[in-house]
Amino acid sequence: MASVSIGSLVLESGEILENVELAYERCGKNGAPVVLVCHALTGDQFAVGTAENPGWWAGLAGPGKAVDTNKFQVITFNVLGGCSGSTGPLSINPHTGTPYRAAFPAITIRDMVNAEYAALKELGITGLAAVIGGSLGGMKTLEWGRSYPEFTKAIFPLAVTPAYSDFGVAFNFIAIQSIINDPKFNGGDYGDAAELKGFEVARMAGMVTYRSGGMFNERFRRSTRGEIFEVESYLAYQGQKLAKRFDANSYVALLQAMNTHDVSEARLEVEVFSLSYTHDLLYPSEGMVPWLKCQPNASWEIVDTQFGHDGFLVEFEKWDHHISKKLNSLPIPQLMQ
């Protein structure tokens, strides 16, 4: 697993996080324009992956894809506060010699972006062709446009709004309360996240918001397996699956970061191309388009889908051409030859 050390990072809170490392994936040929991909809440750095193990965005980024690794380098970091190799609650606190766990300091979306900016500098990257991401990754993408407009030609925020909706904050509250009130959570000093039923319930609550009600109804049709509804079995499986691969303290830290991010009043000095998705319960287009209309250089499309918020992870044939067209139109010398 590739990682880069950036030393100490001063957080927005004023706290100093020491010995920060970010795990990353880097694909494409050296010297090509760089596209930074930002993953969502429970994603990781493996956006492109390999032929044997395709990444979570292999349908969009890779050889011959909309984000073409024959033309661009693609770099993806596991977020600060994550649990796939980057500094987070599972990391060793240098002052105690034990994992931070719930003592990991509160972080923000801006902290994540600041860490990645430092990491890119360490990797010798002096500028980006674009930043692209959806959901939490879309929040980071917006923050890149606010904090470092001179560092990137354009940003592509997908399935996101300038600030998280009250509906989204409400579900995050349910998730956080479910986790921290699990008796085995033990103030964050639990043995194994897979033992936390509250973590499973938190994931179930999130899964309900990621797709439209119509899609749930069409997929499950009140079908049962014995005395269990298929939709109940599906949610239970998703909860168990995440609890086995993700850290609950990281989950809480990232949810809290999502809640506090807000660029509503920002006017970005960078080109913005945004996609929203119909039936997105968490980041509806009506929360994004008015803000885009106030930006000096923004354009957007609304993708019609029953997948709702998950639209940015599927049905690439419906919308990847928008990304490809805009990306290849950027004023980058290597693309204009």
N, C-alpha and C positions, 0 to 999 in steps of 0.2 A: 504494500500500500504506500503510495507516494504521499509525502507530507512536507510542509514548509514551516520553518520556525520564524516567528516575527518578534520574539522577545516579549517585552512588557507592553500591555495595551491599557491606556487610560480610558475607562468607560465613561459614558455620559453621566453616570452617578458620581463620578470623581474617584471611585475605587480603581485600584491598579491591579490588573490581572497579569500575573507573571508567567513566563515560560509558555507563551501561547503558541500552539501549533494548529495548522489547518490541513486536513487531509484533502487531496484533490485528484481529479482525473484530468488528463491533458491529451487531446486527440488532434490529429491533423499534422500537417508538415510545419516544421520550424520556419519562421519568417513570414508565414501567412498572417493576414489580419486576424485578430483575436475576437471571438465572441464569448462573452461570459454568460454561462447558464446558471440560473439560481433555482434551486429545488424548493419544493413545498414542505409542509410541516413534517411529514415522516419520510421524506425522501433522503437521498444521499448523493454522494459525488459521482455516482456511476450513471450519468445521463446517457452517454453513448454506448458504453460497454464494449463487448466484443461479439464476433459472429457466434461464438459458442454461448455467451452469456450476454444477450442484448440488454442495454440499459433501459431505464424507465422512460426515456424520451427517444429511444432508438427509431421510433416512427417519424420523428421530426429532425433529428440531428444524426448525421453519419454520412458515409460516402453516397453521393447522389441524392441526398435528402434536401429538404428546404434549407436547413443549416448544413451546408455541404462541406464535409471535412476534406474534400479535394480542393476547396477554395479557402477555407477558414480553419484556423485552430479553434478548438472548443475547449474551454477550461470550466470546470465545475468544482466548487468547494463544498465540502460538508460544512454546514453552518457552525459558527461559534455557538456553543451551547448544545450542539448535537451529540450524537453518540455513535458515529461511524468513523472515528479516528481523529476528530477535531477536539480541541479543548472544550470540556463541558463538565457536567456534574460527576461523570465517572472518572475524570482525570484526577491525578494526585495533586493535592494541595501542598505546595512546597513548604508551607509553614507547619503542617501537621504530619506529613508523610502518609496520609490516608486520603481516600477519595473525598472530593468536596461534598458529594451528595446534595442535600438540600441547602448546604452552606454555600453553594455556588452563587456568586453575586448576581443580582438582577441585571439582565442585559436588555438591550433595545435593538430594533432593526438597524438603527444607525451604527451601533457598536459592531454588528455583524459586517456591515459594509465597510466600516473603517478597518476592521481586521483583514478583509479581503483586499482592500486597496493596498495595505502594507504587504500582504502576501504576494500580490502581483508585482509589486516593486522588487521584492526579493527574488522573484522568478525572472526578472529582467524585462518585464512587460512595461512599456512606456505609454501605452494608450490602447483603447479598445475600439473595435469597429462598432460593437453593440453590446448591450446587456439585455437579456431576455429571461423571463421567468413568470410563473403563474402562482396565484394564491399567496402564501407567505413569500415565495420567490418573486411574485409580482410586487409585493411591498418593498422588498429589497431593491428591485429594479427601479421603482419610483424614487427610492432613497438615493440610489446612484445618480439619478438625474438631478436631485436636489443638492447633494453633497459634492459631487465631482463632475459637473457638466463639462468641464474642459478635458476630461479624461476619456470620454466616449463620444462617438459620432451620433448615436441614437440609442433610445431605450425602447423596449418592446414589452410593456406590462400587460399581462394576460390574466383574465379572471380575477380582477382586483378592483378596489375602489380607493380613493384617497385616504380614507380612514375606515376601519372595520365597522360594519353595521352593528346596531344595537342587537339585532337578531343574532349575529355572529358572536358578539360578546356574551350574550345570554347563554348560548350553547357552550362557550368556553368556560363560563362560570359553573355550569352543570358538570362539565368534565373535570375541572379542577377540584370542585367539592367532592365529587365521587372518588377521586384518587386520594386526596389528603385525609379523608374521613374513613378510608379503609383501615380497619384495625391493624393490619399487617404493614401499613405504610410506615408507621413508627417514626413520625416526624421526618421522613425521608431516608431513614437508616434501615431500609428493608433488605432482605437477603437476595431475593430474586423477583424482578418485576412480573414474571409470569405467575407469581403467587397472588398478585393483587387483583381481586375480582373488581375492585373499583376502577382499575385501569381498563379492564375489559369493557365495563359499562361506559366509561368515557369514550372509548373508541366507537362503541355501538351508537352512542348519541351523535358523534361526528358523522358516522356513515349515513345516517338518516338525512343529513343536510347536503351531502355531496351530490346527490342525484335527485331528479324531479319525482314528485309523487306519481305522476303518470308512468314513469319508467318502473318504479316499484310495483305499481298495480299491474302493469303489462307483463312484467317478468314473473311475478309470483302468483297472481290470480287466485289468491286465498288457498293455494294448494297446501296439502299437509303431508307429513311423513309420520304416520301413526297419529299420536295426539299433538304433535308439534307442527305449527305452521312453518312452511318453508322459509318465510321471511325471518322467523325467529331463529331457525337453524343457521341461516346466512349471517345474521348479526352476531350470534354467539361465536361462529367460526372466525369472523373478522376480528372480534375482540381478542380471542385467544391467540390468533396469529400475530397481531401487533405486540401483545404483551410478551411474546416469546422473543421478539427481535428488537424491541425498542426499550429505551429507559424511561421510566415514569417521571423521574426528576427532570429529565430533558424535555419531556412532553409538557410538563407544567411550565417550565421556563420559557419555552417557545410560544405557548399559548399566551402567556403574560406579555411577551414582547409584541405579539400581534395586536393585542388589545390596545396598547399604548401608542402605536404608530399612527401618525397623522400628518399628511402633507396638504391638507385642504386649502391652506392659505398660500401655498407655494406657487410661484410662477417659474417654470423650469426653462433654463437657457440651453435646451438641448432638444433635438427632434424627438417627438413621441409618436409611436404607432401602437395603438392598443386594440386588443380584441376582448369583447365581452361575449357572454354566452347566455342564450335564453334559458329561463328556468333556474338561473343561478340564485339560490336562496341566500347565500352568504355575501356575494359581491354583485348585486344586480346592476344591470347597465344603467338604470336610472340614477344610480349613485355615482357613476363614472362619467357619463357623457356630458353633463353640465360642467363638470370640472375641466374636461378636455376642451370644451368650447372656449374656456377662459385662458387656455394656454396659447402662447405666441406661435407655436409650430407643432400642431398636433393633428393627427388623423386617426380614424378608427373604423372598425367594422363590428357588426353584431352577428354572431354565428348562431344560426337556428339549430337547436339540438334538444333532445329529450334528456341528455346526460347532465344538464344543469352545470353545476360547478366543475364536475369532472370532465367537462368538455375539452379542457386544455390538455387532457391526457389521452384522448381518443379521437376517432373520426378525423384523422389528419387530412384525409382527402377533401374534407369540407373547407379547410381553412389554411393549410400549409402554404398554398400558393400566394396568399397575402404576405406571409413572412418572407418567402423566397423573393418575391418581386421587390418588396421594400428593402430587404437586406442587400440585394444586388444593385440597387439604385443609389446606394450611399456613395458619397464622394471620396472613395478610397482609391489611391493610385493603382494598386495591384488589380482592382476590379475593372478599371477603366482602360487597361492596356489592350 
